[in-house]
Amino acid sequence: MFFIPHAVVVEEGTEDAQSLKAALLTTAAVTYLNPLAWLDTTIFLGSLANTQGDPGRWWYYLGCCCGSLIWFLMLGYGSRLLRPLFARPSAWRVLDGATALLMAYLVFNLLTMNLSTH
C-alpha cells in the first residue's frame, strides 16, 4: 500500500479564495527562492549551452526558455484538465509508480555509463 503525503483535497466554492496578488506573490517566492532552480539554470544549462559553440549557445538557451514555457503552460492547464482523474488515489499510485520506474531507469543508465575519455 502506498502512502501519498502530497495528496491535496480542493473544495470548490470555498469562501477563503486567495487573491490574485497573494497567488502571484506565492508563485514568485516559490520560483525565485528555489535554490535548485538557480543551480539548474546557471550551472547545468549554462554548461550545456557553452558546449554548443558561439552562435549555437544562444539558440540552445532560447530553445530551453521556449521548452520551459511550453512545459509549465501545459503543466498548469493540464493539471486543471486532469483534476477529475487525480481525484482518485489509484491514479496517484500509477503516477508514483511510473515516476519510480523512470528514476530507476535513469539511475541504471548513469551507473552503467562509460565515462572513459578515449
Contacts in CASP RR format, 6 or more apart in sequence:
PFRMAT RR
TARGET T0000
AUTHOR 0000-0000-0000
METHOD contacts of the structure
MODEL  1
MFFIPHAVVVEEGTEDAQSLKAALLTTAAVTYLNPLAWLDTTIFLGSLAN
TQGDPGRWWYYLGCCCGSLIWFLMLGYGSRLLRPLFARPSAWRVLDGATA
LLMAYLVFNLLTMNLSTH
2 92 0 8 1.000
2 93 0 8 1.000
2 96 0 8 1.000
4 89 0 8 1.000
4 92 0 8 1.000
4 93 0 8 1.000
4 96 0 8 1.000
7 89 0 8 1.000
7 92 0 8 1.000
10 83 0 8 1.000
18 26 0 8 1.000
31 37 0 8 1.000
45 61 0 8 1.000
45 64 0 8 1.000
46 61 0 8 1.000
48 60 0 8 1.000
49 56 0 8 1.000
49 57 0 8 1.000
49 58 0 8 1.000
49 60 0 8 1.000
49 61 0 8 1.000
49 64 0 8 1.000
50 57 0 8 1.000
52 59 0 8 1.000
52 60 0 8 1.000
85 91 0 8 1.000
86 92 0 8 1.000
86 95 0 8 1.000
END
